[in-house]
């Protein structure tokens, strides 16, 4: 280009003046003409170098006063690779909400206890629940040993004579028995569902857990026994399948099952309320059906069915007694009005089941007396729970009072319902051998 009218080589020019040390311009200093855009990367590099020099100084800081002002104060270089960026330098975490979340210490998560659980010895967290001894609740432990002594299996019940009796029954009698067995087969599974899902997990004392564990085993045997009875009596595969799926196929059975299942799924109900509800299931929902089968025994029919009914009714009576015992150990019990409400509701459902949906008149029983018997059983349950009677009626079925007396049969003819396993309920002294007996 031209500078001062004189042609110069391309790319080089003679500056007319140059700033000297004293602030004046001098002439004749050559400069290189470089486009201004090339100076931007240099400026950026200088800026980055300045930031790095502040973040990581080359020389260590030894002066304490300098250290107080240093940005390295409080900075840990341990595991620098995994150290997150500062909150102030991160746009995503610049909001007050994000700062509060990351800066506040996290509270340790603890399992929230249900209301009143800490005040209940049965439900309170127990670190010694994995060891049985020493026994603390001797009455609960004795109930467990009583259940253990009454153990039996489905193979012990002889059904060889029942087939002939079954063929001789009237169609309406066969209809009634098959539907009662269908209810029993499903209901024991529902009781087990409650034990596994709720009671065994809630109760923290070892003695009660032992009983619940054994009850689960016995309910399985009951369900097996009822299924075996249906499988033995019913030869039509379609009818058999209909009975095995009674909860879905039979509205009268479904209504009773739904009532029990609602209590299992009720997260608001207290343990005390649910104990009363399942005492009603095993004490009231089964009572009328047990009585109807014992009615057949009075007529000399179905020896295998009636014997299994003796064993199962004894077990269910023990389970109901245990529920009442657990209720008595509660510190905070439901009110008497609440208990009456639960019991009366169960009574109405059972009365409807055996007098309308599946009337006992099919086997020659009186429906009015059956209603009264269910109310009598409910009153007895209320007394065991520690409350007053609701219906105040007498037992209309004398044969139910004599069941225990009729069980004292010859042991060598058949096993009796009152049989207990050898040595389970006896004390160590009773098992000792001595020679000091008088002859």
C-alpha positions as CSV (number, residue, x, y, z in Angstrom):
1,X,0.0,0.0,0.0
2,X,1.0,3.6,0.1
3,X,2.1,5.5,3.2
4,X,2.8,9.2,2.8
5,X,2.4,8.8,-1.0
6,X,5.4,6.4,-1.3
7,X,5.0,2.9,-2.6
8,X,6.0,0.2,-0.2
9,X,6.2,-3.6,-0.4
10,X,2.9,-5.4,0.4
11,X,2.5,-6.4,4.0
12,X,5.2,-4.1,5.4
13,X,4.9,-0.3,6.1
14,X,7.0,2.4,7.6
15,X,5.2,4.0,10.4
16,X,5.6,7.8,10.4
17,X,6.0,8.0,14.1
18,X,6.5,5.6,17.1
19,X,5.7,6.3,20.7
20,X,8.9,6.7,22.6
21,X,9.7,6.2,26.3
22,X,9.1,9.9,27.0
23,X,5.7,9.8,25.3
24,X,6.7,11.3,21.9
25,X,6.5,9.6,18.6
26,X,9.5,8.5,16.7
27,X,9.8,7.9,13.0
28,X,11.1,5.0,11.0
29,X,10.0,2.1,13.1
30,X,8.8,-0.8,11.0
31,X,5.5,-2.6,12.2
32,X,3.8,-5.7,10.9
33,X,0.2,-5.2,9.8
34,X,-1.8,-8.0,11.3
35,X,-5.6,-8.2,11.1
36,X,-7.3,-7.3,14.4
37,X,-9.3,-10.5,14.6
38,X,-6.2,-12.5,15.2
39,X,-5.7,-10.9,18.6
40,X,-9.0,-12.4,20.1
41,X,-7.5,-15.9,20.7
42,X,-4.6,-14.3,22.5
43,X,-6.9,-12.4,24.8
44,X,-8.8,-15.5,25.6
45,X,-5.7,-17.5,26.4
46,X,-4.5,-14.7,28.7
47,X,-7.9,-14.7,30.5
48,X,-7.7,-18.5,31.0
49,X,-4.1,-18.3,32.2
50,X,-5.2,-15.7,34.8
51,X,-8.1,-18.0,36.1
52,X,-5.7,-21.0,36.3
53,X,-3.2,-18.9,38.2
54,X,-5.8,-18.1,40.8
55,X,-7.2,-21.6,41.0
56,X,-3.8,-23.5,41.2
57,X,-0.9,-21.2,42.1
58,X,2.5,-22.3,41.2
59,X,4.2,-21.3,44.5
60,X,2.9,-22.6,47.8
61,X,1.4,-20.0,50.2
62,X,3.3,-19.8,53.5
63,X,2.1,-16.5,54.9
64,X,-0.9,-17.1,57.3
65,X,-2.4,-13.8,56.3
66,X,-2.3,-14.7,52.7
67,X,-3.7,-18.1,53.5
68,X,-6.8,-16.5,55.1
69,X,-7.4,-14.6,51.9
70,X,-6.6,-17.5,49.6
71,X,-9.4,-19.2,47.6
72,X,-7.7,-22.5,48.4
73,X,-8.7,-22.2,52.1
74,X,-11.0,-25.1,52.9
75,X,-10.4,-26.8,49.6
76,X,-9.8,-30.5,49.8
77,X,-7.7,-32.0,47.0
78,X,-8.6,-35.6,48.0
79,X,-10.3,-37.4,45.2
80,X,-10.2,-34.2,43.1
81,X,-11.5,-36.1,40.1
82,X,-14.8,-36.9,41.7
83,X,-15.3,-33.5,43.4
84,X,-18.5,-31.7,42.1
85,X,-18.2,-28.1,40.9
86,X,-19.0,-25.3,43.3
87,X,-22.7,-24.5,43.5
88,X,-22.1,-20.8,42.7
89,X,-20.4,-21.7,39.4
90,X,-23.1,-24.2,38.3
91,X,-26.1,-22.8,36.5
92,X,-28.3,-25.9,37.1
93,X,-27.8,-25.7,40.8
94,X,-28.0,-21.9,41.1
95,X,-31.7,-21.9,42.3
96,X,-32.5,-21.6,46.0
97,X,-34.4,-24.9,45.9
98,X,-31.4,-26.8,44.5
99,X,-29.0,-25.2,46.9
100,X,-31.2,-26.1,49.9
101,X,-31.5,-29.8,48.7
102,X,-27.7,-30.2,48.3
103,X,-26.5,-28.1,51.2
104,X,-28.9,-29.3,53.9
105,X,-27.7,-32.6,55.5
106,X,-29.9,-35.6,54.6
107,X,-32.0,-36.9,57.4
108,X,-31.6,-40.6,58.1
109,X,-34.6,-42.6,56.9
110,X,-36.3,-44.5,59.7
111,X,-39.2,-46.9,59.5
112,X,-42.3,-45.0,60.6
113,X,-44.1,-46.8,63.4
114,X,-47.9,-47.1,63.3
115,X,-49.8,-45.1,65.8
116,X,-49.7,-46.8,69.2
117,X,-47.2,-49.5,68.2
118,X,-44.6,-48.3,70.6
119,X,-47.1,-48.6,73.5
120,X,-48.0,-52.2,72.6
121,X,-45.6,-54.9,74.0
122,X,-46.9,-57.4,71.4
123,X,-46.1,-55.1,68.5
124,X,-43.1,-53.1,69.7
125,X,-39.8,-53.8,68.0
126,X,-38.1,-56.7,69.7
127,X,-34.5,-57.4,68.9
128,X,-34.7,-60.8,70.8
129,X,-37.5,-62.1,68.7
130,X,-35.2,-64.6,67.0
131,X,-34.5,-66.6,70.2
132,X,-37.3,-68.5,72.0
133,X,-35.8,-68.7,75.5
134,X,-36.3,-67.4,78.1
135,X,-40.1,-67.6,77.9
136,X,-41.8,-64.3,78.8
137,X,-45.4,-64.9,78.0
138,X,-46.1,-68.4,79.5
139,X,-49.8,-68.4,78.7
140,X,-49.1,-67.8,75.0
141,X,-46.4,-70.4,75.0
142,X,-48.8,-73.0,76.6
143,X,-51.3,-72.3,73.8
144,X,-48.5,-73.1,71.3
145,X,-47.7,-76.3,73.0
146,X,-51.3,-77.3,73.1
147,X,-51.6,-76.7,69.4
148,X,-48.4,-78.8,68.9
149,X,-49.8,-81.6,70.9
150,X,-52.9,-81.7,68.7
151,X,-51.1,-82.2,65.4
152,X,-52.6,-84.5,62.8
153,X,-52.4,-85.1,59.1
154,X,-55.0,-85.7,56.3
155,X,-53.7,-89.3,55.8
156,X,-55.0,-90.3,59.2
157,X,-58.7,-89.8,58.1
158,X,-60.3,-93.0,56.7
159,X,-62.7,-92.1,53.9
160,X,-63.4,-95.7,52.7
161,X,-66.9,-95.8,54.0
162,X,-67.9,-92.3,52.9
163,X,-68.4,-93.2,49.3
164,X,-71.2,-95.6,50.0
165,X,-72.9,-93.1,52.3
166,X,-72.4,-90.3,49.8
167,X,-74.3,-92.3,47.1
168,X,-77.2,-92.8,49.5
169,X,-77.7,-89.1,50.3
170,X,-80.5,-87.1,48.8
171,X,-79.4,-84.7,46.0
172,X,-80.1,-81.6,48.2
173,X,-78.0,-83.1,50.9
174,X,-75.1,-83.7,48.5
175,X,-75.6,-80.1,47.2
176,X,-75.4,-78.7,50.7
177,X,-72.3,-80.7,51.8
178,X,-70.4,-80.0,48.6
179,X,-71.0,-76.2,48.9
180,X,-70.0,-76.2,52.6
181,X,-66.8,-78.0,51.7
182,X,-66.1,-75.5,48.9
183,X,-66.4,-72.6,51.4
184,X,-64.1,-74.4,53.9
185,X,-61.4,-75.1,51.3
186,X,-61.2,-71.5,50.3
187,X,-61.5,-69.9,53.8
188,X,-58.5,-71.7,55.3
189,X,-56.4,-70.2,52.5
190,X,-57.7,-66.7,53.4
191,X,-56.9,-67.2,57.1
192,X,-53.3,-68.2,56.0
193,X,-53.1,-65.1,53.8
194,X,-53.8,-62.9,56.9
195,X,-51.3,-64.8,59.0
196,X,-48.5,-64.5,56.5
197,X,-49.2,-61.0,55.2
198,X,-50.2,-59.2,58.5
199,X,-50.1,-61.0,61.9
200,X,-46.8,-62.8,61.6
201,X,-45.1,-59.6,60.5
202,X,-46.7,-57.3,63.0
203,X,-46.4,-59.3,66.2
204,X,-42.9,-59.2,67.6
205,X,-43.0,-61.6,70.6
206,X,-41.5,-65.0,69.9
207,X,-44.2,-67.1,71.7
208,X,-47.0,-65.7,69.5
209,X,-44.9,-66.1,66.3
210,X,-44.4,-69.8,67.2
211,X,-48.2,-70.2,67.4
212,X,-48.8,-68.4,64.2
213,X,-46.2,-70.5,62.4
214,X,-47.8,-73.7,63.6
215,X,-51.3,-72.3,62.8
216,X,-50.2,-71.7,59.2
217,X,-49.1,-75.4,59.0
218,X,-52.4,-76.6,60.4
219,X,-54.5,-74.4,58.1
220,X,-52.6,-76.0,55.2
221,X,-53.6,-79.4,56.5
222,X,-57.2,-78.3,56.8
223,X,-57.3,-77.0,53.3
224,X,-55.7,-80.2,52.1
225,X,-58.3,-82.2,53.9
226,X,-61.3,-80.3,52.4
227,X,-59.8,-80.5,49.0
228,X,-59.3,-84.3,49.4
229,X,-63.0,-84.6,50.5
230,X,-64.2,-82.8,47.4
231,X,-61.9,-84.8,45.2
232,X,-63.2,-88.0,46.8
233,X,-66.9,-87.2,46.7
234,X,-67.2,-85.3,43.4
235,X,-66.4,-87.3,40.3
236,X,-67.5,-84.8,37.6
237,X,-64.4,-82.7,36.7
238,X,-66.5,-79.6,35.8
239,X,-68.4,-79.7,39.1
240,X,-65.1,-80.3,41.0
241,X,-63.5,-77.3,39.3
242,X,-66.6,-75.2,40.1
243,X,-66.2,-76.0,43.8
244,X,-62.5,-75.5,43.9
245,X,-63.0,-71.9,42.6
246,X,-65.9,-71.2,44.9
247,X,-64.7,-67.6,45.6
248,X,-65.2,-66.7,42.0
249,X,-68.1,-69.0,41.1
250,X,-70.4,-69.0,44.2
251,X,-71.7,-65.6,45.3
252,X,-72.6,-66.8,48.8
253,X,-69.0,-67.9,49.4
254,X,-67.6,-64.8,47.8
255,X,-69.5,-62.5,50.2
256,X,-67.9,-64.2,53.2
257,X,-64.5,-64.3,51.6
258,X,-64.7,-60.6,50.6
259,X,-65.5,-59.6,54.2
260,X,-62.4,-61.4,55.5
261,X,-60.2,-60.1,52.6
262,X,-61.3,-56.5,53.3
263,X,-59.9,-56.8,56.8
264,X,-56.6,-58.1,55.5
265,X,-56.2,-55.2,53.2
266,X,-57.5,-52.5,55.6
267,X,-54.4,-50.4,56.4
268,X,-56.3,-48.1,58.8
269,X,-57.7,-50.8,61.0
270,X,-55.7,-51.5,64.2
271,X,-54.3,-54.9,65.1
272,X,-56.9,-55.2,67.8
273,X,-59.8,-54.7,65.4
274,X,-58.3,-57.2,63.0
275,X,-57.8,-59.8,65.7
276,X,-61.5,-59.5,66.6
277,X,-62.4,-59.8,62.9
278,X,-60.5,-63.0,62.4
279,X,-61.7,-64.4,65.7
280,X,-65.2,-63.9,64.1
281,X,-64.0,-65.7,60.9
282,X,-62.8,-68.8,62.8
283,X,-65.4,-68.6,65.6
284,X,-68.6,-67.5,63.8
285,X,-68.1,-68.0,60.1
286,X,-67.2,-71.7,60.7
287,X,-69.7,-72.4,63.5
288,X,-72.8,-73.0,61.5
289,X,-71.1,-75.2,58.9
290,X,-69.4,-77.2,61.7
291,X,-72.8,-77.7,63.3
292,X,-74.4,-78.8,60.1
293,X,-71.8,-81.5,59.6
294,X,-72.1,-82.7,63.2
295,X,-75.8,-83.0,62.4
296,X,-74.9,-85.6,59.9
297,X,-72.9,-87.4,62.5
298,X,-75.9,-87.5,64.8
299,X,-77.7,-89.4,61.9
300,X,-74.7,-91.8,61.6
301,X,-73.7,-90.6,58.2
302,X,-70.3,-89.9,56.5
303,X,-67.9,-91.1,59.3
304,X,-64.7,-89.8,57.5
305,X,-66.2,-86.4,56.9
306,X,-67.5,-86.1,60.5
307,X,-64.2,-87.3,62.0
308,X,-62.2,-84.7,60.0
309,X,-64.8,-82.2,61.1
310,X,-64.1,-83.0,64.8
311,X,-60.4,-82.5,64.3
312,X,-60.7,-79.3,62.3
313,X,-63.4,-77.8,64.6
314,X,-61.1,-78.5,67.6
315,X,-58.2,-76.7,65.9
316,X,-60.3,-73.7,64.9
317,X,-61.7,-73.4,68.4
318,X,-58.1,-73.3,69.6
319,X,-57.2,-70.6,67.0
320,X,-60.2,-68.5,68.1
321,X,-59.2,-68.9,71.8
322,X,-55.6,-67.7,70.9
323,X,-57.1,-64.6,69.1
324,X,-59.0,-63.8,72.3
325,X,-55.8,-64.3,74.4
326,X,-53.8,-61.9,72.1
327,X,-56.7,-59.4,72.5
328,X,-56.4,-59.6,76.3
329,X,-52.7,-58.8,76.1
330,X,-53.3,-55.6,74.2
331,X,-52.8,-52.3,76.0
332,X,-55.0,-50.3,73.7
333,X,-58.1,-52.3,72.9
334,X,-60.9,-51.3,70.5
335,X,-64.0,-50.0,72.3
336,X,-66.9,-52.4,73.2
337,X,-69.1,-50.6,70.6
338,X,-66.5,-51.2,67.9
339,X,-66.2,-54.9,68.9
340,X,-70.0,-55.3,68.9
341,X,-70.2,-53.8,65.5
342,X,-67.7,-56.3,64.0
343,X,-69.3,-59.3,65.7
344,X,-72.9,-58.4,64.7
345,X,-71.8,-57.8,61.1
346,X,-70.2,-61.3,61.0
347,X,-73.3,-62.9,62.6
348,X,-75.6,-61.3,59.9
349,X,-73.4,-62.6,57.1
350,X,-73.3,-66.2,58.6
351,X,-77.0,-66.2,59.2
352,X,-77.7,-65.2,55.6
353,X,-75.3,-67.8,54.4
354,X,-76.9,-70.8,56.2
355,X,-80.6,-69.7,56.1
356,X,-80.9,-68.1,52.7
357,X,-78.0,-68.7,50.3
358,X,-77.3,-72.3,51.5
359,X,-80.3,-73.1,53.8
360,X,-79.7,-75.9,56.3
361,X,-83.2,-77.1,55.7
362,X,-81.6,-79.0,52.8
363,X,-80.3,-81.5,55.3
364,X,-83.3,-81.4,57.6
365,X,-82.2,-78.8,60.1
366,X,-84.3,-75.9,61.3
367,X,-83.2,-72.5,59.9
368,X,-84.6,-70.6,62.9
369,X,-82.7,-72.7,65.3
370,X,-79.5,-72.3,63.2
371,X,-79.9,-68.5,63.4
372,X,-80.2,-68.8,67.2
373,X,-77.1,-71.1,67.4
374,X,-75.0,-68.6,65.5
375,X,-76.1,-65.8,67.9
376,X,-75.2,-68.1,70.9
377,X,-71.7,-68.7,69.5
378,X,-71.3,-64.9,69.0
379,X,-72.3,-64.3,72.7
380,X,-69.7,-66.8,73.8
381,X,-67.1,-65.1,71.8
382,X,-68.0,-61.7,73.3
383,X,-67.5,-63.1,76.8
384,X,-64.1,-64.5,75.8
385,X,-63.1,-61.1,74.6
386,X,-64.1,-59.6,78.0
387,X,-67.4,-57.9,77.0
388,X,-71.0,-58.6,77.7
389,X,-73.4,-60.7,75.6
390,X,-75.2,-59.2,72.7
391,X,-78.0,-61.6,71.9
392,X,-78.5,-63.4,75.2
393,X,-79.8,-66.7,73.8
394,X,-79.4,-70.3,74.7
395,X,-77.8,-73.1,72.7
396,X,-80.7,-74.7,70.7
397,X,-78.6,-77.7,69.6
398,X,-78.0,-80.2,72.4
399,X,-75.9,-82.4,70.2
400,X,-73.3,-79.7,70.0
401,X,-72.9,-79.8,73.8
402,X,-72.3,-83.6,73.7
403,X,-69.7,-83.6,71.0
404,X,-66.8,-83.7,73.5
405,X,-68.4,-86.6,75.4
406,X,-69.0,-88.6,72.2
407,X,-65.3,-88.3,71.4
408,X,-64.3,-90.6,74.2
409,X,-64.3,-93.7,72.0
410,X,-62.1,-96.8,72.1
411,X,-58.6,-95.7,71.1
412,X,-57.9,-99.0,69.3
413,X,-61.0,-98.7,67.1
414,X,-60.0,-95.2,65.7
415,X,-58.2,-92.2,66.8
416,X,-60.4,-89.8,68.8
417,X,-60.6,-86.1,68.2
418,X,-59.3,-85.3,71.7
419,X,-56.1,-87.3,71.1
420,X,-52.8,-85.5,72.0
421,X,-49.3,-86.5,70.8
422,X,-47.3,-88.3,73.5
423,X,-45.1,-86.3,75.8
424,X,-45.8,-82.9,74.2
425,X,-47.9,-81.4,77.1
426,X,-46.3,-83.5,79.9
427,X,-43.7,-82.2,82.3
428,X,-40.2,-83.7,82.6
429,X,-41.2,-85.3,86.0
430,X,-44.0,-87.2,84.3
431,X,-41.5,-88.7,81.8
432,X,-39.0,-90.0,84.4
433,X,-38.7,-93.7,85.2
434,X,-38.9,-94.9,88.8
435,X,-39.0,-98.2,90.6
436,X,-40.8,-96.9,93.8
437,X,-44.3,-97.8,92.7
438,X,-46.5,-99.9,95.0
439,X,-47.5,-103.3,93.7
